[in-house]
Amino acid sequence: MSGDEDFARLEKALGYQFKDHTWIERALTHRSVSGKNQGKNDYERLEFLGDAVLDLAIAHLLLEMHPEANEGELSKMRAALVNTSSLADIAKNLELGPLIRLSRGEQASGGSERPSILADVIEALLGAQYREAGFDAVLKTVSLLFDKEISEVQPSDPKTEL
């Protein structure tokens, strides 16, 4: 598992220090290493929760930063911000890849750089933070991670524009 220095660096980037590092360890553990305890020691359940909390936090911040936008525009903005590609980019900026615990096979196939896994880990970290500290702590982290993007996002939909 990653050392305390890696956790401290990640916590600084998230703007949140975990009181119980079990949460952060679980959020960084892929199902390929959890064995017969699948679902209990990996990030999937935290990812499920983190996905919902992230959607709520982004919706909250969009309402504050874009008071003139209607529901349809807000939905498009949220979709532009919360997707595998944008979450994977955040994970890469946080240098999460080397911290993710993967089986040898998953590691050999490039799992630590796979956008879907990187995005899942971002959501799992937010889910872990929510479990430990509640919504206000997650809202601060999401605001920190998405600050520039939330203020600059436009309500455009490439399919509709075509």
KAFENCOR-V116966 format. One record per residue. N is the residue number from 1. SS is DSSP state (H for helix, E for strand, - for the rest). OMEGA is omega as a letter, one per 30 degrees, with the letter a starting at -180 (* if undefined). D_LAST is the distance of its C-alpha to the last C-alpha in Angstrom with 1 decimal. Layout:
{{N;SS;OMEGA;D_LAST} {N;SS;OMEGA;D_LAST}}
This chain:
{{1;-;a;47.3} {2;-;a;46.2} {3;-;l;48.8} {4;H;l;49.2} {5;H;l;48.0} {6;H;l;44.6} {7;H;a;44.4} {8;H;l;45.5} {9;H;l;42.8} {10;H;l;40.1} {11;H;l;41.6} {12;H;l;41.6} {13;H;l;37.9} {14;H;a;37.2} {15;-;a;39.6} {16;-;l;41.5} {17;-;l;44.7} {18;-;l;45.2} {19;-;a;48.7} {20;-;a;48.7} {21;H;l;47.3} {22;H;l;47.2} {23;H;a;43.8} {24;H;l;42.3} {25;H;a;43.9} {26;H;a;42.4} {27;H;a;38.9} {28;-;a;39.2} {29;E;l;40.6} {30;-;a;38.5} {31;H;a;39.5} {32;H;l;40.7} {33;H;a;43.7} {34;-;l;44.6} {35;H;a;46.5} {36;H;l;48.2} {37;H;a;47.3} {38;-;a;43.6} {39;-;a;41.8} {40;-;a;44.6} {41;-;l;44.6} {42;-;a;41.0} {43;-;a;37.9} {44;H;l;36.1} {45;H;l;37.5} {46;H;l;37.0} {47;H;l;33.4} {48;H;l;32.9} {49;H;a;34.4} {50;H;l;32.7} {51;H;a;29.2} {52;H;a;30.1} {53;H;l;31.8} {54;H;l;29.0} {55;H;l;26.5} {56;H;a;29.2} {57;H;l;29.9} {58;H;l;26.4} {59;H;l;26.0} {60;H;a;29.3} {61;H;l;28.5} {62;H;l;25.1} {63;H;l;27.0} {64;H;a;29.5} {65;H;a;27.3} {66;-;a;24.7} {67;-;a;26.9} {68;-;a;24.6} {69;-;l;21.6} {70;-;a;21.3} {71;H;l;21.2} {72;H;l;17.5} {73;H;l;16.8} {74;H;l;19.7} {75;H;l;18.5} {76;H;l;15.2} {77;H;l;17.5} {78;H;l;19.9} {79;H;l;17.5} {80;H;a;16.5} {81;H;a;20.3} {82;-;l;21.8} {83;-;a;20.6} {84;H;a;22.5} {85;H;a;21.2} {86;H;l;22.1} {87;H;l;25.4} {88;H;l;26.3} {89;H;l;25.9} {90;H;l;28.3} {91;H;l;30.7} {92;H;l;30.8} {93;H;l;31.6} {94;-;a;34.3} {95;-;a;35.5} {96;-;a;35.7} {97;H;a;35.6} {98;H;a;39.3} {99;H;a;40.3} {100;-;l;38.8} {101;E;a;41.5} {102;-;l;40.5} {103;-;l;42.6} {104;H;a;43.7} {105;H;l;41.4} {106;H;l;38.3} {107;H;a;39.3} {108;H;a;39.9} {109;-;l;36.4} {110;-;a;34.8} {111;H;a;34.3} {112;H;l;34.9} {113;H;a;31.8} {114;-;a;29.5} {115;H;a;26.5} {116;H;l;27.1} {117;H;l;30.7} {118;H;l;30.2} {119;H;l;27.8} {120;H;a;30.3} {121;H;l;33.2} {122;H;l;31.5} {123;H;l;31.2} {124;H;l;34.7} {125;H;l;36.2} {126;H;l;34.7} {127;H;l;36.2} {128;H;l;39.5} {129;H;l;39.5} {130;H;a;38.8} {131;H;a;41.7} {132;H;a;44.0} {133;H;l;43.3} {134;-;a;40.9} {135;H;a;37.8} {136;H;l;38.8} {137;H;l;39.3} {138;H;l;35.9} {139;H;l;34.3} {140;H;l;36.0} {141;H;l;34.9} {142;H;l;31.2} {143;H;l;31.5} {144;H;a;33.0} {145;H;a;30.6} {146;H;a;27.4} {147;H;a;28.8} {148;H;a;26.7} {149;H;a;23.4} {150;H;a;24.0} {151;H;a;24.7} {152;H;a;21.8} {153;-;l;18.9} {154;-;l;16.2} {155;-;l;14.6} {156;-;l;10.9} {157;-;a;8.8} {158;H;l;6.2} {159;H;a;5.3} {160;H;a;5.4} {161;H;l;3.8} {162;-;*;0.0}}
